[in-house]
């Protein structure tokens, strides 16, 4: 071998070695991008978790503050209740003493009155007996008066028979008769008076008996009043116990207020720390996202140099299939199967009852007819490929692969993983793929499979333009 040939061989070997080194750099950059994407996802999860924790903690702080206010109101209410109970205790105690003294005097007076009424009734009975004796004596006087009148009559008869000799008897007879008449008249008047007095005494006796019954009832009522006095005194004792209990509760309430204030202060400190952590996590998320952007730009730069990397075959497939879809769309527009207005429709109509939400556009039925013939074969072109689907510039994916286009069921988690067609993916990766106008875009992301499950993937996309107007892009997702 000549020196010139040797130089060429060495140069060729160096070039091959350099290409191998660059390819190794591309592969390492690709792996680095994957790791950075995973870290970004974790930081994003931590940010959301921290934000939820902050919201929860702020809710706890608000509840603690509400509890503090409630405790303060409770303490004020207890103080008012304690003062009211003390006043009630003093008032009831004084009232009970007054009522007891008054009732004791009233009971004594009622008992004396009752005894006097009962004694008066006994005296009336004695008077009635005396009147009875007087009436009997009056009856005897009437009898004497009648007999005296008979004597006077006999004296008059005898005087008439004797003539002048009997004139003395006649005078005596007249006098005796006059006396008998006066006695009879007085006896009759006395009888009438005694009868009236006896009637009055009978009424008075009846009234006395009623008064005695009333007095006995008053004595019984006095006993009940005495029992009521004892009840009032028991009530006073119960109020005193209540006041003592309220006073004994005051210290624990104050201790609870102090403890609540301490907890609230600690919670506020925790909330401040959580808020600072949330701010730092947000900043970390932005910085990590910037690092991810740099990593993706670096991978894009390496791929754009023409150096073969593990992603190169898929980049070619994506760009080629995006061109096929653009050609299908333009042909359909040229032959009137769809208009440009319909193809670029952005008035997405919700499909009722879907979860996650699905929508329809005026071009959805058209893409359902033409896209599967391009998208489905791509799944078999590389074992790493998981899906291939076109979406418009707003992230709306009308027609997915058949395996991800099943009818929705009742489980939103299952729907999220298996019913991915007719959905709008407005996340960073989805919008990036739909709005990218560069020859291709390679992103690394965590695919949300529903139920908190994620799959770390690469997302390769190429723009789709129709009649020079950017419609969206074709996405190929594949395993890292």
Secondary structure, 3 states (H helix, E strand, C coil): CCHHHHHHHHHHHHHHHHHHHHHHHHHHHHHHHHHHHHHHHHHHHHHHHHHHHHHHHHHHHHHHHHHHHHHHHHHHHHHHHHHHHHHHHHHHHHHHHHHHHHHHHHHHHHHHHHHHHHHHHHHHHHHHHHHHHHHHHHHHHHHHHHHHHHHHHHHHHHHHHHHHHHHHHHHHHHHHHHHHHHHHHHHHHHHHHHHHHHHHHHHHHHHHHHHHHHHHHHHHHHHHHHHHHHHHHHHHHHHHHHHHHHHHHHHHHHHHHHHHHHHHHHHHHHHHHHHHHHHHHHHHHHHHHHHHHHHHHHHHHHHHCCCCCCCHHHHHHHHHHHHHHHHHHHHHHHCCCCCHHHHCCCCCEECCCCCCCCEECCCHHHHHHHCHHHHHHHCCCCCCEEEEEEEECCCEECCCCHHHECCCCCCHHHHHHHECCCEECCCHHHHHHHHCCCCCEEEEEEEEEECCEEEEEEEEEEEEEECCEEEEEEEEEEEC
